[in-house]
Amino acid sequence: MDVFFFGGEQHFGEDEDANYFVRSNYFPQQSGVLGMLRHQLLIQNDCMPITKKNSGTVSSLIGYESYNIEKSELKFGAIEKISPLFISNAGELLFPEAYEFYIDKKNAPKKLSQIEVKTLTGQTLIYPEIEKTSIISVGESYLGKYDIKELLVSTKNNQQYDYFCSKERKEEKERKNWPANGMFIETGKPGIQKSLRKQKGQKDQGFYKQFSFSFPNDVCFIFFAEIDRDIAKHFESGRIMLGGEKSAFHMVVEEFKGKGSPFDENSAFYAGLYERSHNSFHKIVCLSDCIVSDELACKVAFMSNTMIEFRNSRSKVSNTSNYNRMDKKYENDKSQYNSPVRSQKYQLLKRGSVLWVDDDLLNTVQTSLNQPQHRAIGYNYFKTIQKQ
């Protein structure tokens, strides 16, 4: 509805993780989207506040507990599936572009098109877990100092968009080589933490600066969800809060009537994305943030990726009685969940990350990504482009 802020691990406060110069992420966490849906279902179906008396009804409606990255059997009541969050630009869907483009010294985007296998002379590499007599190269034109560009892309003619947007949405002269102007308008504002300012020796620590985003006209977030209407009798459009800073949005609920399925990466819904096959490797592109094991890097030939930190709040319908404050301690084996508890920190593959994979390990990598418990709320969506 106005500006929004999704800080993730960046937040103001008085603990060791507090920051005093923070910039919003482009997207909220998928667990935050799930939490928003659960909250809306409770409100719209007259199940607030949660008490011992209505806990059974609440559990049937939204499930027994919050999303937990470590558990594989969680159910969320009427919420059967959630897709990743995307961008709608006047009805045109925009997806994360693959991390295959870098900005060279002439400030122009170039594709990592020269990824190739170079034969080693008289040497043998053990990579990954098998003998190799070759090494992967991204081509002589790429330098490590070049930035891998974050972009959005449409399935219509593969039009690329920058993330950042000027307020007038006009191309600036120095951007003439870049993709079309973007979707996110950045707004910075200073602030004061009054509680810190009053503490002895902490006067200077009370200041902070926060950079939030807003959308131009006709631009919005969009996601898809399967809701069991036999369980959730009411689920309509309305005002919602999203993210730890409780950014306000107007949610419009409509029936999906498009082609294909947003829950199936091989359907017509995602047709045309990333159709740039490689001669030697299969290519996997992350459509959403992906929860992976540490061993994944040993099973791919090459990666163009970045990581994003993940932590969510956890509660249980049967245990949590005070939802208005967060327990200061992180989740552990002794957590009672009387109040919501912050989980441990995890590192996820960020949307747009690219994995190039050999024939013999393709099925293994796909299986490690294709985890139903994470896909249920919009994580671990990926598209595979077979090699030529």
C-alpha positions in Angstrom: 0.0 0.0 0.0 3.0 2.3 0.6 6.6 1.5 1.4 7.6 -2.0 2.6 10.6 -3.4 4.4 11.7 -7.1 4.5 14.8 -7.2 6.7 15.5 -10.9 7.1 18.5 -11.0 9.5 18.8 -7.2 9.2 16.9 -5.6 12.1 17.2 -2.9 14.7 17.4 -3.8 18.3 19.7 -4.4 21.2 21.1 -7.9 20.6 24.3 -9.0 18.9 22.5 -9.2 15.5 21.3 -5.6 15.6 22.2 -3.4 12.6 22.1 0.4 12.3 22.3 0.6 8.5 19.8 -1.7 6.8 18.4 -2.2 3.4 15.2 -4.2 2.6 15.4 -7.5 0.7 13.3 -7.5 -2.5 11.1 -10.3 -1.3 9.7 -11.5 2.0 10.5 -15.1 3.1 8.2 -17.8 1.9 7.6 -18.7 5.6 6.4 -15.1 6.0 3.9 -15.6 3.2 2.7 -18.8 4.9 2.4 -17.0 8.3 0.4 -14.2 6.6 -2.0 -16.8 5.1 -2.4 -18.6 8.4 -3.2 -15.3 10.2 -5.7 -14.3 7.5 -7.5 -17.6 7.7 -7.8 -17.2 11.5 -9.2 -13.7 11.2 -11.6 -14.4 8.4 -13.0 -17.6 10.0 -13.5 -16.0 13.4 -10.8 -18.0 15.2 -9.1 -15.1 17.0 -7.8 -15.1 19.6 -6.4 -18.6 19.9 -7.5 -20.2 23.2 -7.5 -23.8 24.6 -11.2 -23.9 23.8 -10.8 -23.3 20.0 -7.3 -24.9 19.6 -8.7 -27.9 17.8 -10.6 -25.8 15.3 -7.4 -23.6 14.8 -5.2 -26.7 14.2 -7.6 -28.0 11.6 -7.6 -24.6 9.9 -3.9 -23.7 9.8 -2.0 -26.8 11.2 -0.5 -27.5 14.6 2.7 -25.4 14.3 4.8 -23.0 12.2 7.1 -24.0 9.3 10.2 -25.9 10.5 13.0 -26.4 8.1 14.1 -29.6 9.9 10.7 -31.3 9.8 9.3 -33.2 6.8 5.7 -34.1 7.9 4.2 -30.7 8.6 0.7 -29.9 7.4 -0.9 -26.5 7.4 -4.6 -27.3 7.5 -6.5 -25.7 4.6 -3.3 -24.4 3.0 -2.2 -27.2 0.7 0.3 -25.5 -1.5 2.0 -22.1 -2.0 4.0 -21.0 -5.0 7.1 -18.8 -4.9 6.4 -15.1 -4.8 6.8 -13.3 -8.2 6.3 -9.8 -9.6 3.3 -8.7 -11.7 4.0 -5.7 -14.0 0.6 -4.6 -15.3 -0.4 -8.3 -15.5 2.9 -9.4 -17.0 4.6 -12.0 -14.8 8.3 -11.4 -14.0 10.5 -14.2 -12.7 14.1 -14.1 -11.4 16.6 -14.1 -14.2 19.3 -16.7 -14.0 22.7 -15.6 -12.7 24.2 -15.9 -16.1 24.8 -12.2 -16.8 27.6 -10.0 -15.5 28.3 -6.3 -15.9 31.6 -5.7 -17.6 34.0 -2.7 -17.5 31.8 -1.0 -20.2 28.8 -1.1 -17.8 27.0 -3.5 -20.2 25.4 -6.9 -19.3 27.1 -9.9 -20.8 26.1 -13.6 -20.6 28.3 -16.3 -19.0 28.1 -18.0 -22.4 31.6 -19.4 -22.6 31.4 -21.9 -19.7 33.5 -24.7 -21.1 35.5 -27.8 -20.3 39.3 -27.4 -20.7 41.4 -30.5 -20.8 44.3 -30.6 -18.4 47.7 -31.8 -19.7 49.3 -34.4 -17.4 47.1 -33.7 -14.4 44.1 -35.4 -12.7 41.6 -33.6 -10.5 39.3 -35.4 -8.0 36.2 -33.3 -8.6 33.5 -33.9 -7.7 34.2 -37.3 -6.0 35.4 -38.8 -9.2 38.6 -38.5 -11.3 38.5 -35.6 -13.8 41.0 -34.7 -16.5 39.4 -31.4 -17.2 38.6 -28.1 -15.5 35.6 -25.8 -15.8 36.2 -22.3 -17.2 33.9 -19.4 -17.7 35.9 -18.0 -20.6 38.7 -15.4 -20.8 36.4 -12.4 -21.1 35.0 -12.8 -17.6 36.9 -11.3 -14.6 36.3 -12.1 -11.0 35.8 -8.4 -10.2 32.7 -8.2 -12.5 29.4 -8.3 -10.7 26.9 -11.0 -11.5 23.7 -9.0 -12.2 20.4 -9.6 -10.5 17.6 -9.2 -13.1 14.0 -10.0 -13.6 12.7 -11.6 -16.8 9.4 -12.1 -18.5 8.4 -15.1 -20.6 7.2 -12.6 -23.2 10.2 -12.3 -25.6 12.5 -12.9 -22.6 12.4 -9.2 -21.8 14.8 -8.4 -18.9 14.2 -5.8 -16.2 16.5 -4.3 -13.6 15.4 -4.6 -10.0 15.9 -0.9 -9.2 13.6 1.7 -10.6 13.9 5.5 -10.7 10.8 7.3 -9.5 10.0 8.5 -13.0 10.7 5.1 -14.5 12.7 6.7 -17.2 16.0 5.4 -18.6 19.0 7.5 -17.5 21.8 8.2 -19.9 24.3 6.1 -18.0 21.9 3.2 -18.1 21.6 3.0 -21.8 23.3 -0.4 -22.0 21.3 -1.9 -19.2 18.0 -3.8 -19.3 14.7 -2.0 -19.0 14.1 0.1 -15.8 13.0 -1.9 -12.8 10.3 -2.5 -10.4 11.6 -1.4 -6.9 11.8 2.2 -5.9 14.2 2.7 -3.0 13.4 5.2 -0.2 15.8 5.9 2.7 15.0 7.4 6.0 16.9 8.1 9.3 15.5 7.0 12.6 16.2 7.0 16.4 16.1 4.1 18.8 15.0 6.0 21.9 15.6 3.2 24.3 19.3 3.0 23.3 19.7 6.8 23.3 18.7 6.8 27.0 21.3 4.3 28.0 24.7 5.4 29.3 27.4 5.1 26.7 24.9 4.1 24.0 23.8 7.6 22.8 25.4 7.3 19.4 24.1 3.8 18.9 20.5 5.0 18.9 20.7 6.3 15.3 20.0 4.2 12.3 19.1 4.5 8.6 16.6 2.3 6.9 16.2 1.8 3.1 12.7 0.5 2.1 11.0 -0.1 -1.2 7.8 0.8 -2.9 6.3 -0.2 -6.2 5.4 2.0 -9.2 1.8 2.0 -10.4 0.6 -1.4 -11.8 3.4 -3.3 -10.1 2.7 -5.8 -7.3 3.7 -9.1 -5.7 1.8 -12.2 -6.9 1.7 -15.8 -5.6 -0.6 -18.7 -6.0 -2.0 -20.9 -3.3 -4.3 -24.0 -3.1 -6.8 -23.5 -0.2 -9.2 -26.2 0.8 -12.5 -24.3 0.9 -14.3 -27.1 2.7 -12.1 -26.4 5.7 -11.6 -22.6 5.2 -15.2 -21.4 4.6 -14.0 -17.8 4.2 -10.9 -16.5 2.4 -11.4 -13.1 0.7 -9.5 -10.0 -0.4 -8.4 -7.6 2.4 -5.7 -5.7 4.1 -2.7 -7.8 5.3 0.6 -7.3 7.1 3.7 -9.0 5.8 7.2 -9.3 7.2 8.8 -8.6 10.6 8.2 -4.9 10.2 4.5 -5.5 9.5 4.5 -3.8 6.1 0.9 -3.2 4.9 -0.5 -4.5 1.6 -3.9 -4.9 0.0 -4.4 -8.6 -0.9 -6.6 -9.4 -3.9 -7.9 -13.0 -4.0 -8.8 -14.3 -7.5 -9.2 -17.7 -9.0 -6.3 -18.8 -11.3 -7.5 -19.3 -14.9 -4.1 -19.2 -16.7 -2.3 -21.9 -18.6 -0.4 -24.7 -16.9 0.2 -24.9 -13.2 2.3 -22.5 -11.0 3.1 -25.6 -8.9 4.8 -27.5 -11.8 7.9 -26.0 -13.3 7.5 -28.2 -16.4 4.1 -26.9 -17.2 3.1 -24.1 -19.7 3.1 -21.6 -16.8 6.9 -21.5 -16.9 7.3 -22.1 -20.6 10.1 -20.2 -22.3 12.2 -19.5 -19.2 16.0 -20.0 -19.3 15.9 -21.8 -22.7 19.6 -21.3 -23.2 21.0 -24.9 -23.3 24.7 -25.8 -23.0 26.7 -28.2 -25.0 28.4 -30.1 -22.2 26.2 -29.6 -19.1 22.6 -29.7 -17.9 21.5 -26.4 -16.3 19.4 -26.0 -13.2 18.0 -22.5 -12.4 16.5 -21.8 -9.0 13.0 -20.1 -9.4 12.8 -19.6 -5.7 15.2 -19.7 -2.7 16.3 -23.3 -2.2 17.1 -25.2 0.9 20.1 -27.5 0.1 22.6 -29.6 1.9 26.3 -28.7 2.2 27.2 -31.6 -0.1 25.4 -30.1 -3.1 28.5 -28.1 -4.1 30.4 -31.3 -4.5 27.9 -32.7 -7.0 27.8 -29.9 -9.5 30.4 -29.0 -12.2 30.0 -25.2 -11.8 27.8 -22.8 -9.8 26.9 -19.2 -10.4 25.1 -18.4 -7.2 24.7 -16.3 -4.1 23.3 -17.2 -0.6 20.6 -15.6 1.5 20.2 -16.0 5.2 17.0 -17.6 6.6 15.5 -17.6 10.0 11.8 -17.7 11.0 9.7 -17.5 14.1 8.1 -20.7 15.4 5.1 -21.3 17.5 2.8 -24.2 18.4 -1.0 -23.9 18.7 -1.1 -26.2 21.8 1.8 -24.4 23.6 1.9 -20.7 22.5 -0.3 -18.4 24.6 1.5 -15.0 24.1 1.9 -14.1 20.4 2.6 -10.4 21.1 6.3 -10.8 22.0 9.2 -12.9 20.8 11.2 -15.1 23.1 14.7 -13.6 23.3 16.3 -17.0 23.3 16.8 -18.9 20.0 15.1 -22.2 19.5 16.6 -25.2 21.2 15.7 -28.6 22.6 14.3 -27.0 25.8 12.1 -24.4 24.1 8.6 -24.4 25.6 7.0 -22.2 22.9 5.0 -20.1 25.4 5.9 -17.2 23.0 7.1 -17.4 19.4 10.8 -18.5 19.2 13.4 -17.5 16.6 14.8 -20.5 14.8 18.5 -21.1 14.1 20.1 -19.4 11.1 20.4 -21.2 7.8 21.9 -20.4 4.4 19.7 -20.8 1.3 20.6 -20.7 -2.4 19.1 -17.5 -3.6 16.5 -17.4 -6.4 18.2 -17.1 -9.8 21.2 -19.2 -8.8 22.4 -21.5 -11.5 23.9 -25.0 -11.3 25.6 -26.7 -14.2 25.6 -30.5 -13.8 27.1 -33.6 -15.5 25.0 -36.5 -16.8 25.9 -38.9 -14.0 24.9 -36.6 -11.2 21.8 -34.8 -12.6 19.3 -37.1 -11.0 21.1 -36.9 -7.6 21.1 -33.1 -7.7 17.4 -32.9 -8.8 16.4 -35.3 -6.0 18.3 -33.2 -3.4 16.4 -30.1 -4.5 13.0 -31.7 -4.9 11.9 -31.8 -1.3 8.1 -31.8 -0.8 8.1 -30.3 2.7 9.9 -27.2 1.4 8.1 -27.0 -1.9 4.8 -27.0 -0.1 5.3 -23.3 0.9 7.2 -22.2 -2.2 10.8 -23.1 -1.6 13.0 -25.3 -3.8 11.3 -24.5 -7.1 13.8 -25.0 -10.0 13.8 -25.5 -13.7 16.1 -27.9 -15.6 17.4 -27.2 -19.1 18.7 -30.3 -20.7 22.0 -30.0 -22.5 22.1 -29.9 -26.3 
